Amino acid sequence: MTNPVKTLCPYCGVGCGLEVLPPALPGKPVNRDSAGTPIWRVRGDQAHPSSKGQVCVKGATVTGALDKDRLRFPMIRNALDQPFRQVTWEEALQRVVKELKTVHAHQGPEAICMYGSGQFQTEDYYLAQKLLKGCLGTNNFDANSRLCMSSAVAGYIQSFGSDGPPACYDDLELTDCAFLIGTNTAECHPIVFNRLLKHHKKNRHVKMIVVDPRRTKTAEKADLHLAIKPGTDIHLLNGIAHLLMRWGKFDSLFIDECTSGFASFASVISQYPPELVARACGIRVDELEKAARYWSDSQRVLSLWSMGVNQSSEGTAKCRTIINLHLMTGTIGKPGSGPFSLTGQPNAMGGREAGGLSHILPGYRVVKNPQHRQEVEKAWQRPAGSISPQPGLAAWDMILGLENQSVGFFWVAATNPAVSMPDIKRTKAALLKSRFTVYQDAYYPTEMADYAHVLLPAAQWGEKTGIMTNSERVVTYCPAFRDPVGEARADWEIFAEVGQRLGFEKEFAFANSADVYAEFVELTRDRICDMSGLSHQRLQNGPIQWPFPDCAVGDTGDATATGKRLYTDHRFPTEDGRAKFSAFHAKGLAEPPDPNYPFVLTTGRLYGHWHTQSRTGRIEKVANMYPNPFIEIHPRDAARIGIQEGEVLEVRSRRGFARIPAKITKAIAPGTVFMPMHWGALWAKHAEVNALTHPEVCPISLEPELKACAVQLAPATALPTDTDEDACSQSTSSLVTSARA
C-alpha cells in the first residue's frame, strides 16, 4: 500500500482529518521508533473540512502507540487476588454470558451496567444500546461523556428542545467576538484555536474574551482575560446580561417572536449589578463593562466552552446562562454566531447520536418519552415495553451501586474509571467490591485492569472500520488500515456476539459495521440529527456534516449540503417552536474554600497528553514533553507556605492527598492551584488529581464537579509512610481482604 488512508484523529472532539501511510514506502527508509519498531506515518488531511491539513502533536504521533503494551488475548481470573490466565474467546464469552444470565435472573436487569467511552465508534455505541436497553431491559449504559459533555447536552435540550451544537467551525473565521469560557482551547482543542487565532490576527476589529482563573496559552492571546474566581461563572454571565439590558443592547423582536421565559430571566439579571458581580468574581468593574461592550458592539458573537463550564455542580445552569446571552441578543442561527460546546472525546457526539448515555436513546430521543421508546422498540423489533421508562444509572451512581452491591455485573469498555472518576479512593473501594467486572480495552496494563475479572482485547483505532462525529457535527469514515493485534476484536463485534449468545440472534445478525451503521441512521430519520442519507459507502467519498437526510441525495446520486448551522429559521424543536430562557441564580462551588481547606484546586489537560495516558504515556515524544506531574501555585502562596520551585508540595482535601513538585507561576491566581489530570497510579506515585476531587454533581446533568475542590497545602516534609497514609493503606488492605472473601 502506497496511497494514504484517510481517517480521523482518535483524540479530542476537534475531529482532525489524518492521512496514514505504512512504515515502509518505496525509496524511503522504514519509519521506526527508538526501539526499532516500525511505526505508521501520519500527516494532516488537507481535504478534511474541519482541520484543513493541520495536526497537533497528539495526532502527529498517534501511531507510536499502536503496538505498545497491547492486550492481545482474553484473560480470566476468579478473584482479584489471583493472576490472570490467558483463555480462548470461547471460554471468555461463555463466562461473560453465564454471569450476565445469573445476575439478570437473580438481581434483575437493573443490576447490569456498562460504562463506555467516546473512543467508541458509532457502531460500537449503537450496538451497546441495543444490547442493554433493547434486549436486556436496562438503561444502565453510561459513558465518560457523563464526565465531559452531559451538562452541555442538558443545556441544549432544555434551551432548544434537542441536543446538537448550533454552530460550526467556519464560524471561527466569521465571528467578530469570540467569548471563550471554561476552555483552554489552545491546549485542549489546538486546531480549533489555530483557526480562531489566525482570524483574530488578520482582523483587528475581532475581539477575543477569555474567562479562566489561569492565564493559559489561550488567555495569553485574548484582548480581555477575565481571571474570575472559580465558581463565579453565573455571576459573570448574569452581570454581562444586566449591562446589556441596562444599555438596551438586546434584540426585542427575536425575543418576542422566537423565545419564551424572558420575563423571569430579566427579573434574575436585575439582581446582578456590576459592583456586586465584580466583587464576587474578583475582577474590576471596568473589566466587566469591557466584556459587555465587546459583546454589545458585535453583530456576530461566538461563545466556546468546554470542561470548565460542564464539570460543575452548576454545569447545566452555566450552559443555559451562556445560551441566554445568545437568545437575548439574537446571535444564533447566523454565520459567526451561537453557543458552541467543544466536545472532549473523538466520538462523544456520535455517542450522543446513538443514545450513549443512560437517559437517552438513538436519534436524540429520551428514555422518559413514551413515543420515543415505542419508535425505538419498533425499529429494533422488540416487544412493547422492552425499553424501561426509567433513566438508567449515571456514571457515579454506578460506583455507588457497586459500593452497596446493587450492581452485580459491571462492564467497562475503552475507558479508565479507576483514574477518571472523582473521589478515587472511594471509587477504587467500590470497584474492589464488584461481584463481576468485565474490562474491554486495547491496552494492558492499565489502572482499571487491576479491578477486572475478565479482560477482553479490543481492536483500536486503525484496526476496525467505523464512523465518528466531531464537535461541529461532521461525520467521518474511519477505515481499518491494519489487522488487529493478537486476537483483538472490534467492540461492536464483541457486543453482537454476546447478544447472539444470549439468544438475540436476529437482533445482532450483522455481517459488518456498514450494516450496523445502516440500521442506526434509520433511527435518525426526521430527527434534528437526521443522517438517513449517510452510509459507509457515501462517507468513503469524504466527510459530511449533518443534518443529512436521504432527500439531500439527488437523482444522480450527488449529495447536497443541508446547512452548516442549526436553527437558521429561528424555529426550535420545542412544544411551541420557541427557544427557552432560563433563570438561574449563582450558587457557587459545591465545596468552597474555608479556614481548614483555604485553597481551590482546579484541574485540566495538557497539550500533549490525553486523559489517563493509556495511549500517550506510551509515546516517547509526548512522554518526554511531560515527564512528571506538577502543581501550579502563585508565588505569593508559595512564599507563605515556604515552598520553592520543584520542591514537593503536599495537597490534601477531605478525601485524599497528593504529593507532587511545585511549579511557581503568576499564571495562576492567588488562592487557586492547578493540577493536570493525566497521572494515574500506573504513571506516578501520589499524583492522582481525583484522589482530591469530590463526587457532587449537577442535579440536572449528573455531571460531577471535577473542576474544583477545596484543599490545604504544605511542604511534603514527611515520607509517603506517614500516619494518614498508613491508615489509608490499612483501610485499603481490609477492603481487598473483604473483596477477596
Secondary structure as UniProt FT lines:
FT   STRAND          5..8
FT   TURN            13..14
FT   STRAND          17..21
FT   TURN            26..27
FT   TURN            34..35
FT   STRAND          41..44
FT   TURN            46..47
FT   TURN            49..53
FT   HELIX           57..61
FT   HELIX           62..65
FT   TURN            66..67
FT   STRAND          75..76
FT   TURN            80..81
FT   STRAND          85..86
FT   HELIX           89..106
FT   HELIX           109..111
FT   STRAND          112..116
FT   TURN            118..119
FT   HELIX           122..129
FT   HELIX           130..136
FT   STRAND          141..143
FT   HELIX           144..147
FT   TURN            148..149
FT   HELIX           150..160
FT   HELIX           169..173
FT   STRAND          177..181
FT   HELIX           185..188
FT   HELIX           190..202
FT   TURN            204..205
FT   STRAND          207..211
FT   TURN            217..218
FT   HELIX           219..221
FT   STRAND          224..226
FT   TURN            230..231
FT   HELIX           233..246
FT   TURN            247..248
FT   HELIX           252..258
FT   STRAND          259..260
FT   HELIX           262..269
FT   TURN            270..271
FT   HELIX           274..281
FT   HELIX           285..296
FT   STRAND          301..305
FT   HELIX           307..310
FT   TURN            313..314
FT   HELIX           315..329
FT   TURN            335..336
FT   STRAND          338..341
FT   TURN            346..347
FT   HELIX           348..353
FT   TURN            354..355
FT   TURN            358..359
FT   STRAND          360..361
FT   TURN            362..364
FT   STRAND          365..366
FT   TURN            367..368
FT   HELIX           370..379
FT   TURN            380..381
FT   TURN            384..385
FT   HELIX           395..404
FT   STRAND          409..413
FT   HELIX           417..420
FT   HELIX           424..432
FT   STRAND          437..441
FT   HELIX           448..451
FT   STRAND          454..458
FT   TURN            461..462
FT   STRAND          466..469
FT   TURN            471..472
FT   STRAND          474..478
FT   TURN            486..487
FT   HELIX           491..501
FT   TURN            502..503
FT   HELIX           506..508
FT   HELIX           513..522
FT   TURN            523..526
FT   TURN            528..529
FT   TURN            532..533
FT   HELIX           536..539
FT   TURN            540..541
FT   STRAND          544..545
FT   HELIX           550..552
FT   TURN            555..556
FT   TURN            568..569
FT   TURN            575..576
FT   STRAND          579..580
FT   STRAND          599..604
FT   TURN            611..612
FT   TURN            614..615
FT   HELIX           616..618
FT   HELIX           620..625
FT   STRAND          631..633
FT   HELIX           635..641
FT   TURN            645..646
FT   STRAND          648..652
FT   STRAND          657..664
FT   TURN            666..667
FT   TURN            670..671
FT   STRAND          672..676
FT   TURN            681..683
FT   TURN            685..686
FT   HELIX           689..691
FT   TURN            699..701
FT   TURN            706..707
FT   STRAND          708..715
FT   TURN            720..721
FT   HELIX           723..740
//
